[in-house]
């Protein structure tokens, strides 16, 4: 018999406990119309073994690349072994076999992925859940990582308690930290822990909490907690990008202004400013496909083909009919040497391109597509 119902009747923590106690194997799907989001958590005999979420898919390769665990050349080599050489192993296994990363590090990163999805879903108090039981687990995972439900529930409760303590100063992950003015007469030496120095070194008055977490490969929660401590010590100040005030939540009406700011900076080739504004917008409206399109264009302009492709694919998951995202994805794939995939992306663009802006791109796309076809045959 399926286990399903609204979260207002059976809370998500109770659902997890039920699946743990009954030692279930299968997939828990949790949807939230309010957030336009869906999470999937995979269980094996009552233990969580994998998780994914629509708003932040956490592809392993992109995560390892972003956190500096592997180089882009390593990632492309592994993907090439899968796509062109027919290697059936999963990406993590290939990267370990190439000697560019250890099995332990892959497992650590996958555990991080799972925990962040679970803790995000645990924060939902509305929505609908359904559990599909299976005779054996069909888990889409790179390696075997098993996390007891009890450990997740305890950590989830701790995070909720921590967030309630800091939310008056950090109401959302779009808040932007900047360095505090130096005290008159100078100050003493800072006595900070290594994780605090790592965060402090990246603070530029532009990156949001979400942007810092992405750059560091750490969770929003851990970065927010570190920033709360630094702000309490007077080392930094926290500003809301929408209101310009401390500790005040910004409204979604500020997002168009941030996107426009990103577009202007992109046109002026001020790519760092463009990325900062787009990331702030994305942290406030993570399900807006056009914001991910802008981020993809910025990454492409910076020469980061893999990161561009990741953002553009995210845009297309949110809006499969966004023609401009198909067009830009083609150019991102070409920059990565994936010519056949680029042609396929441009073919889809050809089917969807109807607006005057997209029609104006036909000559450039046709020229690029023909060149990609030549290279793909070679």
N, C-alpha and C positions, 0 to 999 in steps of 0.2 A: 504494500500500500504506500503511495507517495506521501511524503511529508511536505506540506506546503501551507501557506497562509500569510496574512498581513503581519508585519512586524509590530503593529500596535497591539496585537493580541498575544504574540509570543515573541519576546525580545530576541535579538540576535545572539546574545550571550547564552540564553536558554537553549537556542537551537544548537549551538556548538556543544553545550553540555550533553544534550540529548544524543547527538551523533557520537560523542565520545563514549558515553555510558553504554550505548547499544552496539558499539564497535562496528559502525557502518562503513561500507566501501562504496564510493560513488562521487557524484558531483553536486555541490551546493551552489545554486544560482541565486543571487540576491540582486534585485533591481530597484532603482529609485527613480521615479518619474520627476521628482523635484530636482534631483541632481543630474538628470539625463545620463545616468550612469548604470553600469552593471558589473558586478564582480562574480567570479567563479572560484570556488575553493574546492580542491580535490582531496578526498579522504581515502585512506587505506586502513581498514580495520580500526577506525576511530582516530587515526593520527593524520594530521595535515601534511600532505606531501607536495603540493603545488598550489599556486594561486595566480590569477590574472585579473586585470581590471580594464575596462574599456578606455577610461580617461588617461591612463598611463600604463601602456602595455609592458614596459620594462623589458624589451628584447635584450637577451643576455649579451650579445655582441656589442650593442650600443652602450650598455651599462659598463662593460669592461673597458671599452674605448674611452668613454667619458671620464672614468675614474683613473685613467692612466695605467691600467693593469696590462693592456696590450697596445700595440701600435696599429694604426689603420692598415698598414701593409700586412700585418699578421691576420687581421680580420678578413681582408680581401682574399688572402691566400687560402684561408679556411673555407670561405664561401665559394671560391673557385673550385676547390676540391669537391664540394657538394654539388654545384650546379653543372660544371663542365666535365669533371672526372667521375661523376656518379658515386662519390663516396656516400654511403648510407648512414655513416655515423652522425650523431648530433654534434652541433657546433662546439660545445664544451669539450667533448671527447677529442675532437680533432685538434683543438688548441692545446690541450694537455699533451697529446702525442707529438705535436710540433715542438714542445719544450718551451713555449712562450709564457705558460702560466701553470701553476701547480693545481692538482686536483683539490687540494684543501681550499685554495683561493676561489675556485669555481663554486665549490659547495658553500663557502661563506657568502659569496655574492647572490647565489640562488636563495639562500636562507633570508638574506636581506630583502630580496624581491617578495618572497612569500609573506614575511612579516609586515611589510609596508601595505600590501593589499589587504591583509586580514585586519590590520588596525584601522585602515580607512573604512572598511565595511562595518567594523564594530562601532564606529562613531555614528552610524545611521540609526535613527529612531523611527523612521517611516520607510515604507516600501513593501516589497513582497519577496518572500523566499520560497524556493522549491528545491527539494532534494531528490535526485534520481539515483536509485540504487543500482549497482552493477555487480555481477558475479565476481569480476576481477577488475582491478584498477586499470583504467586507460588514461594514464596521466601523461600530459605533454611536458616532460621535464628532461633536463640535460643529465642530471645525476640523481641518485637517491638521497633525498633530504627528508628526514622525518621529525616533525615538531609536535610534541604532545599538546593537546588542547589546553590542559591545565596551565602550562607555561605561557601560552598565548593569552589566556584570560587574565592571568595575574599581571602580565606586562601591559595588557590593554587597560586594565583598571588603574594601574600606576600612571599611565599616560593621560587618561581622562582627568585624574586628580591633579597632575602637573599642569595640564592645560587650563583647568579652572583657576589655578593660582596665578598664571601669567597672562590670561586673556585680557585683563584690563590694560596691559601695555602692548600685548601682541594679539590683536583681535583676529588676524588672518595672515596667511603666508605671503600676501602682497606687500606687507610692511617693508620699508627700505631702511637699513641701518647706515649710518655714516659716523665718522670719527668725531668725537666731542672736541670742542675747542680746548687748546692747552690751558691749564690753570695758570692764573697770574703768579709770577714768581717761580714757575716751574713745578714739576711734581716728582714724586719718587719713582723708583724703578717699578715696572709692572711685574708682578709675580703671577704668571699665568701658566696653565697646563698646556701641553702640546696641542690638544684639540682646540683650545681657545685661541692659540697663536695661529693655527691653520685658518680658522674662520676670520680672525682679525686681519690676516694678510690679504684676504680677498675683498674686504669691505672698501667700496669705492664711491658710496653714495648713489649708486645706480642700480646695483643688483638687489633684487628682492630676497626675502628669506628663501622662497622657492628656487630662485636662481642660484643662490649660494649652495643650497642643498644639492642641486643638480650638478654644479661644478665640482663639489667635493665628493659626490657619490654617497652622501649621508642622508638620513631621513629628515624631513621637514621638522619633526618633533625635536630631534637632537640639536639641530642648528638653532631652532627657536629657543630652546632651553639655554644653550650657550650664550646666545645674544641677550637673553633676559639677565643672566649673571653679569655680562659685560656692561649692560645698561645700568644695572643696580650699582655697579662699581664706578659709574661715571666715565667709563672709557668710550662709550658710544652713545649716540642718540638715535631713537627710532622714529621715523617719519612715515606718515601715510601718504602715498603718492597721489591719491585723489584729492585729499583735503588739505595736505600740507601741514597737518597737525599731528601731534603725538597721540598714539593709542586710540585713534578714532577710526572706525571702519569706513571704508570708502564704498560708494555705491557703484552699480554697474554703469551709471551714466558717465563715469569717468573713463570707461574703457575705450570708447571711440576716440577720445582725445589722445589717449596713449598710442592707439594704433596710428592715428594721423601723425603723431610725433615720430613714431618709428618709420613711417613712410617718408617723411621729410628728411630724416637723418639718412635713410637708405639712399635717397636721391642725391643727397650731398656727399655720399660715400663716407659718412661718419658711422662706420659699421658697429663700433662698440656702443655708441649711444642708441643706435637703432635696435640692437639686440636687447639692451637694458629696458627700453620702453616696451618692446614686444613681450619680453618675459614678464614684466609687471602686469601687462594686460592679460597674458595667459594665466597668471596666477589667480586673477580675479574671475576670469571666465574661461576655464580650461576646456570647455566643450564647444568653443567657437572655432569652426573650421578655418575661417579667414585669418584668425590670429596665427594658427599653425602654418598657414600658407605664407604669411609674412615672415615668420621665423625661418621657414625653409628657404625663402629667397635670400634672407640675410646670411644664413650659413653657406649658401651657394656662392654668394658674393665674397665670403671670407675664404673660399676654397675648401670648405669642409663638406665634401660630397656625401659622406656617409651620414653625418648629422642632418644635412639638408633632406636626404631621402627619408630619414626617420620622421622628421616633422611633416613632410609632405604626405607620407603614408598615413600619418595620424589625421591630417586634415581630410583625407579621402575616406578614412573609416567613419568620420563624423558626417561627411557630405560626399558620397561617391560621385555626384554629378558636378562637382566643382572643377570645371574645365581647366582653369588656370593651374590648378594643382597637378593635373595630369601632364600638362605641358612642362611645368618646371621640374617635375619628377623625371621626365625624359632627359633633361639636361643634367640633372644630378646623377642619373645612372650612367650617362656617357662619361662624366668626369671620373667615374669609378671603373670604367672599362667594361660595363655591362650593356653592350650594344643591342643585343636581341631584346632585352627587357625594355630598353629605351624605346625601341621601335614599337613594341606592344603598347607602351604608355602613350606614345604619340598617336597610335591608331585609335585608342580610346578617346584621346583629346579630339581627334578629327570627327568622331561621332557626336561629341557633345558641344563643340565650339559653335556658338550661335551669336554671341554678343559682338558688337562692333569692335570692341577691344581685342577679342580673341581672333576675329576675322582678319584684323590687321597683322597678326602674327603668322599667317599662313605661309608666306614666302620663306621666312626664316626657319620655320618648323620643317617645311618640305625639304629645304636644303640640308638641314641637320639630319633628318630622318634618312635621306638617301645615303649620306655619308655613313651613318650608323649601320645601314643595311650592308654596305660594302665591307665594313670592318667585321661585322658579325659573320659574314661568309668566309672571311679570311682566317 
